[in-house]
Amino acid sequence: MSVPTIVVAVKAVIVQDDHILIIKRADDDEVNPGTWELVGGKLDFGESLKRALEREVFEEAGLHVAVQQLLYATTFLTAPDRQVVIMTYLAHPVATTVTLSEEHSDARWVTADEAQTLLHRPILDDLNSHDVWTLLQPKMINGQECKSCL
């Protein structure tokens, strides 16, 4: 039996107004080809979680982001000897023009309803169970929508 491996990855719920950014894996990708997902990837040795997320978002989507708070963490087995831990953070884009890497074939800014029909089921289940969609609802102060509230 091989030595068990734990892979740490970071993902971003990138929020712009009432939309989040999702990206589609290329059809020839080794893992879940053609499925929609959040932007992110694996942590490099010695790298902070925030720096890893900034790097991965730039590599995959060409975006600079402001990383905010941790939204949730999840873990699952991809093989009997391989476990993945994913830390999912809230992030806001500095600009909204996406430039995809070769690993992905499409990108969309979607509403919560649109995401329900596109995202890969395990990702969607995590987002739903952690009430992430409330981040897309307008924040109100004294009966007025607060445009500068996170």
C-alpha positions as a Markdown table, in Angstrom:
| # | Residue | x | y | z |
|---|---|---|---|---|
| 1 | Met | 0.0 | 0.0 | 0.0 |
| 2 | Ser | 1.3 | 3.5 | -0.8 |
| 3 | Val | 1.8 | 6.3 | 1.7 |
| 4 | Pro | -1.4 | 8.2 | 2.3 |
| 5 | Thr | -1.4 | 11.7 | 0.7 |
| 6 | Ile | -3.2 | 14.8 | 1.8 |
| 7 | Val | -3.7 | 17.6 | -0.7 |
| 8 | Val | -4.6 | 21.1 | 0.4 |
| 9 | Ala | -6.5 | 23.3 | -2.0 |
| 10 | Val | -8.1 | 26.7 | -1.9 |
| 11 | Lys | -11.2 | 27.9 | -3.8 |
| 12 | Ala | -12.8 | 31.4 | -4.1 |
| 13 | Val | -16.4 | 32.4 | -4.1 |
| 14 | Ile | -15.6 | 35.6 | -6.2 |
| 15 | Val | -18.6 | 37.9 | -5.7 |
| 16 | Gln | -19.4 | 40.9 | -8.0 |
| 17 | Asp | -22.8 | 42.5 | -7.2 |
| 18 | Asp | -25.2 | 39.6 | -7.1 |
| 19 | His | -23.1 | 37.2 | -9.2 |
| 20 | Ile | -20.3 | 34.7 | -8.6 |
| 21 | Leu | -17.6 | 33.6 | -11.0 |
| 22 | Ile | -17.6 | 30.0 | -12.1 |
| 23 | Ile | -15.3 | 28.3 | -14.6 |
| 24 | Lys | -15.7 | 25.2 | -16.7 |
| 25 | Arg | -13.0 | 22.5 | -16.8 |
| 26 | Ala | -11.7 | 21.7 | -20.3 |
| 27 | Asp | -13.3 | 18.7 | -21.9 |
| 28 | Asp | -9.8 | 16.9 | -22.0 |
| 29 | Asp | -9.1 | 17.6 | -18.3 |
| 30 | Glu | -8.1 | 14.5 | -16.2 |
| 31 | Val | -10.4 | 15.4 | -13.3 |
| 32 | Asn | -14.1 | 16.1 | -13.8 |
| 33 | Pro | -13.8 | 17.2 | -17.5 |
| 34 | Gly | -16.4 | 19.6 | -18.7 |
| 35 | Thr | -17.8 | 20.4 | -15.2 |
| 36 | Trp | -18.3 | 23.9 | -13.7 |
| 37 | Glu | -16.5 | 24.8 | -10.5 |
| 38 | Leu | -15.2 | 27.7 | -8.4 |
| 39 | Val | -11.8 | 29.2 | -9.2 |
| 40 | Gly | -8.8 | 27.9 | -7.2 |
| 41 | Gly | -6.3 | 25.1 | -6.9 |
| 42 | Lys | -3.6 | 23.4 | -4.9 |
| 43 | Leu | -1.4 | 25.0 | -2.2 |
| 44 | Asp | 2.3 | 25.0 | -3.0 |
| 45 | Phe | 4.7 | 24.0 | -0.3 |
| 46 | Gly | 5.6 | 26.9 | 2.0 |
| 47 | Glu | 2.8 | 29.1 | 0.6 |
| 48 | Ser | 0.2 | 30.9 | 2.7 |
| 49 | Leu | -3.5 | 30.1 | 2.0 |
| 50 | Lys | -4.2 | 33.7 | 1.0 |
| 51 | Arg | -1.2 | 33.8 | -1.4 |
| 52 | Ala | -2.1 | 30.4 | -2.9 |
| 53 | Leu | -5.6 | 31.7 | -3.6 |
| 54 | Glu | -4.4 | 34.9 | -5.2 |
| 55 | Arg | -2.0 | 33.0 | -7.4 |
| 56 | Glu | -4.5 | 30.3 | -8.4 |
| 57 | Val | -7.2 | 32.9 | -9.3 |
| 58 | Phe | -4.7 | 34.8 | -11.4 |
| 59 | Glu | -3.4 | 31.6 | -13.1 |
| 60 | Glu | -6.9 | 30.2 | -13.9 |
| 61 | Ala | -8.9 | 33.4 | -14.5 |
| 62 | Gly | -6.4 | 36.2 | -15.0 |
| 63 | Leu | -8.0 | 38.2 | -12.1 |
| 64 | His | -6.5 | 40.0 | -9.1 |
| 65 | Val | -8.8 | 39.5 | -6.1 |
| 66 | Ala | -9.1 | 40.8 | -2.6 |
| 67 | Val | -9.3 | 37.7 | -0.4 |
| 68 | Gln | -11.8 | 38.1 | 2.5 |
| 69 | Gln | -12.8 | 35.6 | 5.2 |
| 70 | Leu | -12.9 | 31.8 | 5.1 |
| 71 | Leu | -16.4 | 30.6 | 4.3 |
| 72 | Tyr | -16.0 | 26.9 | 4.9 |
| 73 | Ala | -13.7 | 23.9 | 4.7 |
| 74 | Thr | -14.4 | 20.5 | 3.4 |
| 75 | Thr | -12.6 | 17.2 | 2.9 |
| 76 | Phe | -13.1 | 14.0 | 0.9 |
| 77 | Leu | -11.3 | 11.0 | -0.4 |
| 78 | Thr | -10.4 | 10.8 | -4.1 |
| 79 | Ala | -8.7 | 7.4 | -3.7 |
| 80 | Pro | -8.2 | 5.0 | -0.7 |
| 81 | Asp | -4.9 | 6.7 | 0.0 |
| 82 | Arg | -5.6 | 10.3 | -1.2 |
| 83 | Gln | -7.5 | 12.9 | 0.8 |
| 84 | Val | -8.3 | 16.4 | -0.4 |
| 85 | Val | -8.9 | 19.3 | 2.0 |
| 86 | Ile | -10.5 | 22.4 | 0.4 |
| 87 | Met | -10.6 | 25.8 | 2.1 |
| 88 | Thr | -13.2 | 28.1 | 0.4 |
| 89 | Tyr | -12.8 | 31.9 | 0.8 |
| 90 | Leu | -14.9 | 34.9 | -0.1 |
| 91 | Ala | -13.1 | 37.2 | -2.6 |
| 92 | His | -13.9 | 40.3 | -4.5 |
| 93 | Pro | -12.4 | 41.0 | -8.0 |
| 94 | Val | -10.3 | 44.2 | -8.6 |
| 95 | Ala | -11.5 | 44.0 | -12.2 |
| 96 | Thr | -14.1 | 41.6 | -13.9 |
| 97 | Thr | -12.5 | 40.8 | -17.2 |
| 98 | Val | -11.6 | 37.0 | -17.2 |
| 99 | Thr | -8.7 | 35.5 | -19.1 |
| 100 | Leu | -8.9 | 31.7 | -18.8 |
| 101 | Ser | -6.0 | 29.3 | -18.6 |
| 102 | Glu | -5.8 | 26.3 | -20.9 |
| 103 | Glu | -7.2 | 24.1 | -18.1 |
| 104 | His | -10.6 | 25.8 | -18.5 |
| 105 | Ser | -12.9 | 26.3 | -21.5 |
| 106 | Asp | -15.5 | 28.9 | -20.3 |
| 107 | Ala | -16.2 | 31.3 | -17.5 |
| 108 | Arg | -19.5 | 32.9 | -16.4 |
| 109 | Trp | -20.7 | 35.4 | -13.8 |
| 110 | Val | -23.8 | 33.7 | -12.6 |
| 111 | Thr | -26.6 | 34.3 | -10.1 |
| 112 | Ala | -27.5 | 31.8 | -7.4 |
| 113 | Asp | -30.3 | 30.4 | -9.5 |
| 114 | Glu | -28.0 | 29.9 | -12.5 |
| 115 | Ala | -25.3 | 28.3 | -10.4 |
| 116 | Gln | -27.9 | 25.7 | -9.2 |
| 117 | Thr | -28.1 | 24.3 | -12.7 |
| 118 | Leu | -24.4 | 24.5 | -13.7 |
| 119 | Leu | -22.2 | 23.7 | -10.8 |
| 120 | His | -20.8 | 20.2 | -10.1 |
| 121 | Arg | -23.2 | 18.6 | -7.5 |
| 122 | Pro | -20.6 | 18.2 | -4.6 |
| 123 | Ile | -19.6 | 21.9 | -4.9 |
| 124 | Leu | -23.2 | 23.0 | -5.0 |
| 125 | Asp | -24.0 | 20.9 | -2.0 |
| 126 | Asp | -21.2 | 22.6 | 0.0 |
| 127 | Leu | -22.3 | 26.1 | -1.1 |
| 128 | Asn | -25.9 | 25.3 | -0.2 |
| 129 | Ser | -25.1 | 23.7 | 3.2 |
| 130 | His | -23.0 | 26.7 | 4.2 |
| 131 | Asp | -25.5 | 29.4 | 3.2 |
| 132 | Val | -23.1 | 31.0 | 0.8 |
| 133 | Trp | -25.9 | 32.4 | -1.3 |
| 134 | Thr | -26.7 | 35.0 | 1.4 |
| 135 | Leu | -23.6 | 36.8 | 0.3 |
| 136 | Leu | -25.3 | 37.7 | -2.9 |
| 137 | Gln | -28.3 | 39.3 | -1.2 |
| 138 | Pro | -28.2 | 43.1 | -0.8 |
| 139 | Lys | -27.2 | 44.4 | 2.6 |
| 140 | Met | -29.6 | 47.0 | 4.0 |
| 141 | Ile | -28.9 | 49.9 | 6.4 |
| 142 | Asn | -31.8 | 52.0 | 7.5 |
| 143 | Gly | -33.9 | 50.7 | 4.7 |
| 144 | Gln | -31.4 | 51.5 | 2.0 |
| 145 | Glu | -29.2 | 49.2 | 0.1 |
| 146 | Cys | -25.5 | 49.5 | 1.2 |
| 147 | Lys | -23.3 | 49.4 | -1.9 |
| 148 | Ser | -20.1 | 49.5 | 0.1 |
| 149 | Cys | -21.0 | 46.7 | 2.5 |
| 150 | Leu | -19.3 | 43.3 | 2.1 |
